[in-house]
């Protein structure tokens, strides 16, 4: 369960670039392989995950409303001055 919780926390926006881990992996896939079908994009994204993390429905929610969302019990809203973020270097959650 430790891996699952750590991975879930990494869906908070990064302090480094403001992206969740899923968003960052998706952009890396697109940068590496270029344009592709939706099904291929999801499959390529999943191959980047160490373990299965989300299904296609959750993945497509990133596309339809990436900025404002709920991660666990906290709301991520770009209109707010303080949001929860994940600091990869420290491995901690902070408000920024």
C-alpha positions as CSV (number, residue, x, y, z in Angstrom):
1,X,0.0,0.0,0.0
2,X,3.0,2.3,0.5
3,X,3.7,2.6,-3.2
4,X,0.0,3.3,-4.0
5,X,-0.2,6.1,-1.5
6,X,3.1,7.6,-2.6
7,X,2.1,7.4,-6.3
8,X,-1.3,9.0,-5.5
9,X,0.4,11.9,-3.7
10,X,2.5,12.5,-6.9
11,X,-0.8,13.5,-8.6
12,X,-0.5,16.8,-6.7
13,X,1.1,19.5,-8.9
14,X,4.9,19.5,-8.7
15,X,6.7,22.4,-7.1
16,X,9.1,22.2,-10.0
17,X,6.7,22.6,-13.0
18,X,3.1,22.5,-11.7
19,X,2.3,19.2,-13.4
20,X,1.1,16.0,-11.8
21,X,3.2,12.9,-12.5
22,X,0.6,11.6,-15.0
23,X,0.6,14.9,-16.9
24,X,4.4,14.9,-17.0
25,X,4.6,11.3,-18.2
26,X,2.0,12.1,-20.9
27,X,4.0,15.1,-22.1
28,X,7.2,13.0,-22.2
29,X,5.4,10.3,-24.3
30,X,4.2,13.0,-26.8
31,X,7.6,14.6,-27.0
32,X,9.2,11.3,-27.7
33,X,6.7,9.7,-30.0
34,X,4.8,12.7,-31.5
35,X,1.1,12.7,-32.3
36,X,-0.9,9.5,-31.9
37,X,-4.4,8.2,-31.4
38,X,-6.0,8.5,-28.0
39,X,-5.8,4.7,-27.4
40,X,-2.1,4.6,-28.3
41,X,-1.4,7.6,-26.0
42,X,-3.1,5.9,-23.1
43,X,-1.2,2.7,-23.7
44,X,2.1,4.5,-24.1
45,X,1.5,6.5,-20.9
46,X,0.7,3.2,-19.0
47,X,4.0,1.7,-20.2
48,X,5.8,4.6,-18.4
49,X,4.1,3.8,-15.0
50,X,6.0,1.4,-12.8
51,X,2.7,-0.2,-11.8
52,X,-0.8,0.2,-13.1
53,X,-2.1,3.5,-11.7
54,X,-5.3,4.7,-13.4
55,X,-7.8,3.6,-16.0
56,X,-8.6,5.3,-19.2
57,X,-11.6,7.3,-17.7
58,X,-9.4,8.9,-15.0
59,X,-6.7,9.5,-17.6
60,X,-9.1,11.4,-19.9
61,X,-10.3,13.6,-17.0
62,X,-6.8,15.1,-17.1
63,X,-7.4,16.2,-20.7
64,X,-10.9,17.7,-20.1
65,X,-10.1,19.6,-16.9
66,X,-6.4,19.4,-16.0
67,X,-6.1,22.5,-13.8
68,X,-9.0,22.4,-11.4
69,X,-9.4,18.9,-9.8
70,X,-9.5,16.9,-6.6
71,X,-6.6,14.8,-5.5
72,X,-7.5,12.7,-2.6
73,X,-9.3,15.0,-0.2
74,X,-7.9,18.3,-1.4
75,X,-9.0,20.7,-4.1
76,X,-6.5,21.9,-6.6
77,X,-7.7,25.2,-7.9
78,X,-5.4,27.5,-10.0
79,X,-7.5,30.5,-8.9
80,X,-6.3,30.0,-5.2
81,X,-3.2,31.7,-4.0
82,X,-2.1,28.6,-2.0
83,X,-2.4,25.0,-3.4
84,X,-1.0,21.7,-2.2
85,X,2.0,20.6,-4.1
86,X,4.5,17.7,-4.2
87,X,8.2,18.4,-3.7
88,X,10.1,15.7,-5.6
89,X,13.4,16.6,-4.1
90,X,12.2,16.4,-0.5
91,X,9.5,13.8,-1.1
92,X,7.1,15.9,0.9
93,X,3.8,17.7,0.4
94,X,3.7,21.5,1.0
95,X,1.4,24.5,0.3
96,X,2.7,26.9,-2.2
